Amino acid sequence: MLRFLGNLRALWNETLNEVFVKASWPTGKELAHSTLVVIGLVALAGVVVVLCDLSLSGLVQFATSLVR
């Protein structure tokens, strides 16, 4: 049991060291820029999905009109 607690404490200390000492956190400007890039790419992906949906919908309507 003591070995388990020792391992748990070592894991906790390594985690704290990794998060607060070794990690490099973005500045506010970098974070804002990255956020804008993500928002822009999500909007672009949304436009692509809408265009694909509209074109496939039109194709299905055309194909079903030929069958009728």
Phi and psi restraints in degrees (range 20) as a CNS / XPLOR table:
assign (resid 1 and name C) (resid 2 and name N)
       (resid 2 and name CA) (resid 2 and name C) 1.0 -66.4 20.0 2
assign (resid 2 and name N) (resid 2 and name CA)
       (resid 2 and name C) (resid 3 and name N) 1.0 -35.0 20.0 2
assign (resid 2 and name C) (resid 3 and name N)
       (resid 3 and name CA) (resid 3 and name C) 1.0 -64.9 20.0 2
assign (resid 3 and name N) (resid 3 and name CA)
       (resid 3 and name C) (resid 4 and name N) 1.0 -40.9 20.0 2
assign (resid 3 and name C) (resid 4 and name N)
       (resid 4 and name CA) (resid 4 and name C) 1.0 -60.8 20.0 2
assign (resid 4 and name N) (resid 4 and name CA)
       (resid 4 and name C) (resid 5 and name N) 1.0 -44.7 20.0 2
assign (resid 4 and name C) (resid 5 and name N)
       (resid 5 and name CA) (resid 5 and name C) 1.0 -66.0 20.0 2
assign (resid 5 and name N) (resid 5 and name CA)
       (resid 5 and name C) (resid 6 and name N) 1.0 -35.6 20.0 2
assign (resid 5 and name C) (resid 6 and name N)
       (resid 6 and name CA) (resid 6 and name C) 1.0 -65.3 20.0 2
assign (resid 6 and name N) (resid 6 and name CA)
       (resid 6 and name C) (resid 7 and name N) 1.0 -42.0 20.0 2
assign (resid 6 and name C) (resid 7 and name N)
       (resid 7 and name CA) (resid 7 and name C) 1.0 -65.9 20.0 2
assign (resid 7 and name N) (resid 7 and name CA)
       (resid 7 and name C) (resid 8 and name N) 1.0 -39.7 20.0 2
assign (resid 7 and name C) (resid 8 and name N)
       (resid 8 and name CA) (resid 8 and name C) 1.0 -63.5 20.0 2
assign (resid 8 and name N) (resid 8 and name CA)
       (resid 8 and name C) (resid 9 and name N) 1.0 -41.4 20.0 2
assign (resid 8 and name C) (resid 9 and name N)
       (resid 9 and name CA) (resid 9 and name C) 1.0 -66.0 20.0 2
assign (resid 9 and name N) (resid 9 and name CA)
       (resid 9 and name C) (resid 10 and name N) 1.0 -39.7 20.0 2
assign (resid 9 and name C) (resid 10 and name N)
       (resid 10 and name CA) (resid 10 and name C) 1.0 -64.2 20.0 2
assign (resid 10 and name N) (resid 10 and name CA)
       (resid 10 and name C) (resid 11 and name N) 1.0 -42.2 20.0 2
assign (resid 10 and name C) (resid 11 and name N)
       (resid 11 and name CA) (resid 11 and name C) 1.0 -61.6 20.0 2
assign (resid 11 and name N) (resid 11 and name CA)
       (resid 11 and name C) (resid 12 and name N) 1.0 -44.4 20.0 2
assign (resid 11 and name C) (resid 12 and name N)
       (resid 12 and name CA) (resid 12 and name C) 1.0 -61.3 20.0 2
assign (resid 12 and name N) (resid 12 and name CA)
       (resid 12 and name C) (resid 13 and name N) 1.0 -45.4 20.0 2
assign (resid 12 and name C) (resid 13 and name N)
       (resid 13 and name CA) (resid 13 and name C) 1.0 -65.5 20.0 2
assign (resid 13 and name N) (resid 13 and name CA)
       (resid 13 and name C) (resid 14 and name N) 1.0 -39.6 20.0 2
assign (resid 13 and name C) (resid 14 and name N)
       (resid 14 and name CA) (resid 14 and name C) 1.0 -66.4 20.0 2
assign (resid 14 and name N) (resid 14 and name CA)
       (resid 14 and name C) (resid 15 and name N) 1.0 -37.6 20.0 2
assign (resid 14 and name C) (resid 15 and name N)
       (resid 15 and name CA) (resid 15 and name C) 1.0 -65.0 20.0 2
assign (resid 15 and name N) (resid 15 and name CA)
       (resid 15 and name C) (resid 16 and name N) 1.0 -46.7 20.0 2
assign (resid 15 and name C) (resid 16 and name N)
       (resid 16 and name CA) (resid 16 and name C) 1.0 -60.9 20.0 2
assign (resid 16 and name N) (resid 16 and name CA)
       (resid 16 and name C) (resid 17 and name N) 1.0 -41.6 20.0 2
assign (resid 16 and name C) (resid 17 and name N)
       (resid 17 and name CA) (resid 17 and name C) 1.0 -62.5 20.0 2
assign (resid 17 and name N) (resid 17 and name CA)
       (resid 17 and name C) (resid 18 and name N) 1.0 -42.7 20.0 2
assign (resid 17 and name C) (resid 18 and name N)
       (resid 18 and name CA) (resid 18 and name C) 1.0 -65.0 20.0 2
assign (resid 18 and name N) (resid 18 and name CA)
       (resid 18 and name C) (resid 19 and name N) 1.0 -43.3 20.0 2
assign (resid 18 and name C) (resid 19 and name N)
       (resid 19 and name CA) (resid 19 and name C) 1.0 -75.3 20.0 2
assign (resid 19 and name N) (resid 19 and name CA)
       (resid 19 and name C) (resid 20 and name N) 1.0 -42.7 20.0 2
assign (resid 19 and name C) (resid 20 and name N)
       (resid 20 and name CA) (resid 20 and name C) 1.0 -100.8 20.0 2
assign (resid 20 and name N) (resid 20 and name CA)
       (resid 20 and name C) (resid 21 and name N) 1.0 -16.7 20.0 2
assign (resid 20 and name C) (resid 21 and name N)
       (resid 21 and name CA) (resid 21 and name C) 1.0 -111.6 20.0 2
assign (resid 21 and name N) (resid 21 and name CA)
       (resid 21 and name C) (resid 22 and name N) 1.0 -51.2 20.0 2
assign (resid 21 and name C) (resid 22 and name N)
       (resid 22 and name CA) (resid 22 and name C) 1.0 -83.1 20.0 2
assign (resid 22 and name N) (resid 22 and name CA)
       (resid 22 and name C) (resid 23 and name N) 1.0 -30.6 20.0 2
assign (resid 22 and name C) (resid 23 and name N)
       (resid 23 and name CA) (resid 23 and name C) 1.0 -72.0 20.0 2
assign (resid 23 and name N) (resid 23 and name CA)
       (resid 23 and name C) (resid 24 and name N) 1.0 144.4 20.0 2
assign (resid 23 and name C) (resid 24 and name N)
       (resid 24 and name CA) (resid 24 and name C) 1.0 -109.1 20.0 2
assign (resid 24 and name N) (resid 24 and name CA)
       (resid 24 and name C) (resid 25 and name N) 1.0 120.2 20.0 2
assign (resid 24 and name C) (resid 25 and name N)
       (resid 25 and name CA) (resid 25 and name C) 1.0 -94.0 20.0 2
assign (resid 25 and name N) (resid 25 and name CA)
       (resid 25 and name C) (resid 26 and name N) 1.0 144.1 20.0 2
assign (resid 25 and name C) (resid 26 and name N)
       (resid 26 and name CA) (resid 26 and name C) 1.0 -70.9 20.0 2
assign (resid 26 and name N) (resid 26 and name CA)
       (resid 26 and name C) (resid 27 and name N) 1.0 152.5 20.0 2
assign (resid 26 and name C) (resid 27 and name N)
       (resid 27 and name CA) (resid 27 and name C) 1.0 -76.2 20.0 2
assign (resid 27 and name N) (resid 27 and name CA)
       (resid 27 and name C) (resid 28 and name N) 1.0 171.2 20.0 2
assign (resid 27 and name C) (resid 28 and name N)
       (resid 28 and name CA) (resid 28 and name C) 1.0 -61.0 20.0 2
assign (resid 28 and name N) (resid 28 and name CA)
       (resid 28 and name C) (resid 29 and name N) 1.0 -39.4 20.0 2
assign (resid 28 and name C) (resid 29 and name N)
       (resid 29 and name CA) (resid 29 and name C) 1.0 -66.3 20.0 2
assign (resid 29 and name N) (resid 29 and name CA)
       (resid 29 and name C) (resid 30 and name N) 1.0 -43.7 20.0 2
assign (resid 29 and name C) (resid 30 and name N)
       (resid 30 and name CA) (resid 30 and name C) 1.0 -63.4 20.0 2
assign (resid 30 and name N) (resid 30 and name CA)
       (resid 30 and name C) (resid 31 and name N) 1.0 -39.8 20.0 2
assign (resid 30 and name C) (resid 31 and name N)
       (resid 31 and name CA) (resid 31 and name C) 1.0 -65.5 20.0 2
assign (resid 31 and name N) (resid 31 and name CA)
       (resid 31 and name C) (resid 32 and name N) 1.0 -42.7 20.0 2
assign (resid 31 and name C) (resid 32 and name N)
       (resid 32 and name CA) (resid 32 and name C) 1.0 -63.8 20.0 2
assign (resid 32 and name N) (resid 32 and name CA)
       (resid 32 and name C) (resid 33 and name N) 1.0 -42.1 20.0 2
assign (resid 32 and name C) (resid 33 and name N)
       (resid 33 and name CA) (resid 33 and name C) 1.0 -63.4 20.0 2
assign (resid 33 and name N) (resid 33 and name CA)
       (resid 33 and name C) (resid 34 and name N) 1.0 -45.6 20.0 2
assign (resid 33 and name C) (resid 34 and name N)
       (resid 34 and name CA) (resid 34 and name C) 1.0 -62.9 20.0 2
assign (resid 34 and name N) (resid 34 and name CA)
       (resid 34 and name C) (resid 35 and name N) 1.0 -38.0 20.0 2
assign (resid 34 and name C) (resid 35 and name N)
       (resid 35 and name CA) (resid 35 and name C) 1.0 -64.7 20.0 2
assign (resid 35 and name N) (resid 35 and name CA)
       (resid 35 and name C) (resid 36 and name N) 1.0 -42.5 20.0 2
assign (resid 35 and name C) (resid 36 and name N)
       (resid 36 and name CA) (resid 36 and name C) 1.0 -64.7 20.0 2
assign (resid 36 and name N) (resid 36 and name CA)
       (resid 36 and name C) (resid 37 and name N) 1.0 -37.8 20.0 2
assign (resid 36 and name C) (resid 37 and name N)
       (resid 37 and name CA) (resid 37 and name C) 1.0 -63.6 20.0 2
assign (resid 37 and name N) (resid 37 and name CA)
       (resid 37 and name C) (resid 38 and name N) 1.0 -44.1 20.0 2
assign (resid 37 and name C) (resid 38 and name N)
       (resid 38 and name CA) (resid 38 and name C) 1.0 -64.3 20.0 2
assign (resid 38 and name N) (resid 38 and name CA)
       (resid 38 and name C) (resid 39 and name N) 1.0 -44.1 20.0 2
assign (resid 38 and name C) (resid 39 and name N)
       (resid 39 and name CA) (resid 39 and name C) 1.0 -61.6 20.0 2
assign (resid 39 and name N) (resid 39 and name CA)
       (resid 39 and name C) (resid 40 and name N) 1.0 -42.6 20.0 2
assign (resid 39 and name C) (resid 40 and name N)
       (resid 40 and name CA) (resid 40 and name C) 1.0 -63.2 20.0 2
assign (resid 40 and name N) (resid 40 and name CA)
       (resid 40 and name C) (resid 41 and name N) 1.0 -43.6 20.0 2
assign (resid 40 and name C) (resid 41 and name N)
       (resid 41 and name CA) (resid 41 and name C) 1.0 -68.5 20.0 2
assign (resid 41 and name N) (resid 41 and name CA)
       (resid 41 and name C) (resid 42 and name N) 1.0 -36.0 20.0 2
assign (resid 41 and name C) (resid 42 and name N)
       (resid 42 and name CA) (resid 42 and name C) 1.0 -66.0 20.0 2
assign (resid 42 and name N) (resid 42 and name CA)
       (resid 42 and name C) (resid 43 and name N) 1.0 -41.0 20.0 2
assign (resid 42 and name C) (resid 43 and name N)
       (resid 43 and name CA) (resid 43 and name C) 1.0 -63.8 20.0 2
assign (resid 43 and name N) (resid 43 and name CA)
       (resid 43 and name C) (resid 44 and name N) 1.0 -42.3 20.0 2
assign (resid 43 and name C) (resid 44 and name N)
       (resid 44 and name CA) (resid 44 and name C) 1.0 -62.7 20.0 2
assign (resid 44 and name N) (resid 44 and name CA)
       (resid 44 and name C) (resid 45 and name N) 1.0 -43.2 20.0 2
assign (resid 44 and name C) (resid 45 and name N)
       (resid 45 and name CA) (resid 45 and name C) 1.0 -63.0 20.0 2
assign (resid 45 and name N) (resid 45 and name CA)
       (resid 45 and name C) (resid 46 and name N) 1.0 -37.3 20.0 2
assign (resid 45 and name C) (resid 46 and name N)
       (resid 46 and name CA) (resid 46 and name C) 1.0 -63.2 20.0 2
assign (resid 46 and name N) (resid 46 and name CA)
       (resid 46 and name C) (resid 47 and name N) 1.0 -41.7 20.0 2
assign (resid 46 and name C) (resid 47 and name N)
       (resid 47 and name CA) (resid 47 and name C) 1.0 -63.7 20.0 2
assign (resid 47 and name N) (resid 47 and name CA)
       (resid 47 and name C) (resid 48 and name N) 1.0 -42.0 20.0 2
assign (resid 47 and name C) (resid 48 and name N)
       (resid 48 and name CA) (resid 48 and name C) 1.0 -62.5 20.0 2
assign (resid 48 and name N) (resid 48 and name CA)
       (resid 48 and name C) (resid 49 and name N) 1.0 -42.6 20.0 2
assign (resid 48 and name C) (resid 49 and name N)
       (resid 49 and name CA) (resid 49 and name C) 1.0 -64.6 20.0 2
assign (resid 49 and name N) (resid 49 and name CA)
       (resid 49 and name C) (resid 50 and name N) 1.0 -42.4 20.0 2
assign (resid 49 and name C) (resid 50 and name N)
       (resid 50 and name CA) (resid 50 and name C) 1.0 -63.0 20.0 2
assign (resid 50 and name N) (resid 50 and name CA)
       (resid 50 and name C) (resid 51 and name N) 1.0 -44.0 20.0 2
assign (resid 50 and name C) (resid 51 and name N)
       (resid 51 and name CA) (resid 51 and name C) 1.0 -63.9 20.0 2
assign (resid 51 and name N) (resid 51 and name CA)
       (resid 51 and name C) (resid 52 and name N) 1.0 -42.2 20.0 2
assign (resid 51 and name C) (resid 52 and name N)
       (resid 52 and name CA) (resid 52 and name C) 1.0 -63.5 20.0 2
assign (resid 52 and name N) (resid 52 and name CA)
       (resid 52 and name C) (resid 53 and name N) 1.0 -41.7 20.0 2
assign (resid 52 and name C) (resid 53 and name N)
       (resid 53 and name CA) (resid 53 and name C) 1.0 -63.4 20.0 2
assign (resid 53 and name N) (resid 53 and name CA)
       (resid 53 and name C) (resid 54 and name N) 1.0 -44.5 20.0 2
assign (resid 53 and name C) (resid 54 and name N)
       (resid 54 and name CA) (resid 54 and name C) 1.0 -65.8 20.0 2
assign (resid 54 and name N) (resid 54 and name CA)
       (resid 54 and name C) (resid 55 and name N) 1.0 -42.0 20.0 2
assign (resid 54 and name C) (resid 55 and name N)
       (resid 55 and name CA) (resid 55 and name C) 1.0 -68.3 20.0 2
assign (resid 55 and name N) (resid 55 and name CA)
       (resid 55 and name C) (resid 56 and name N) 1.0 -41.4 20.0 2
assign (resid 55 and name C) (resid 56 and name N)
       (resid 56 and name CA) (resid 56 and name C) 1.0 -68.2 20.0 2
assign (resid 56 and name N) (resid 56 and name CA)
       (resid 56 and name C) (resid 57 and name N) 1.0 -36.2 20.0 2
assign (resid 56 and name C) (resid 57 and name N)
       (resid 57 and name CA) (resid 57 and name C) 1.0 -62.7 20.0 2
assign (resid 57 and name N) (resid 57 and name CA)
       (resid 57 and name C) (resid 58 and name N) 1.0 -43.9 20.0 2
assign (resid 57 and name C) (resid 58 and name N)
       (resid 58 and name CA) (resid 58 and name C) 1.0 -63.7 20.0 2
assign (resid 58 and name N) (resid 58 and name CA)
       (resid 58 and name C) (resid 59 and name N) 1.0 -39.2 20.0 2
assign (resid 58 and name C) (resid 59 and name N)
       (resid 59 and name CA) (resid 59 and name C) 1.0 -64.6 20.0 2
assign (resid 59 and name N) (resid 59 and name CA)
       (resid 59 and name C) (resid 60 and name N) 1.0 -42.9 20.0 2
assign (resid 59 and name C) (resid 60 and name N)
       (resid 60 and name CA) (resid 60 and name C) 1.0 -65.6 20.0 2
assign (resid 60 and name N) (resid 60 and name CA)
       (resid 60 and name C) (resid 61 and name N) 1.0 -41.7 20.0 2
assign (resid 60 and name C) (resid 61 and name N)
       (resid 61 and name CA) (resid 61 and name C) 1.0 -62.8 20.0 2
assign (resid 61 and name N) (resid 61 and name CA)
       (resid 61 and name C) (resid 62 and name N) 1.0 -40.6 20.0 2
assign (resid 61 and name C) (resid 62 and name N)
       (resid 62 and name CA) (resid 62 and name C) 1.0 -64.6 20.0 2
assign (resid 62 and name N) (resid 62 and name CA)
       (resid 62 and name C) (resid 63 and name N) 1.0 -44.4 20.0 2
assign (resid 62 and name C) (resid 63 and name N)
       (resid 63 and name CA) (resid 63 and name C) 1.0 -65.1 20.0 2
assign (resid 63 and name N) (resid 63 and name CA)
       (resid 63 and name C) (resid 64 and name N) 1.0 -39.8 20.0 2
assign (resid 63 and name C) (resid 64 and name N)
       (resid 64 and name CA) (resid 64 and name C) 1.0 -72.2 20.0 2
assign (resid 64 and name N) (resid 64 and name CA)
       (resid 64 and name C) (resid 65 and name N) 1.0 -28.9 20.0 2
assign (resid 64 and name C) (resid 65 and name N)
       (resid 65 and name CA) (resid 65 and name C) 1.0 -69.5 20.0 2
assign (resid 65 and name N) (resid 65 and name CA)
       (resid 65 and name C) (resid 66 and name N) 1.0 -29.3 20.0 2
assign (resid 65 and name C) (resid 66 and name N)
       (resid 66 and name CA) (resid 66 and name C) 1.0 -70.8 20.0 2
assign (resid 66 and name N) (resid 66 and name CA)
       (resid 66 and name C) (resid 67 and name N) 1.0 -32.1 20.0 2
assign (resid 66 and name C) (resid 67 and name N)
       (resid 67 and name CA) (resid 67 and name C) 1.0 -77.1 20.0 2
assign (resid 67 and name N) (resid 67 and name CA)
       (resid 67 and name C) (resid 68 and name N) 1.0 -34.2 20.0 2
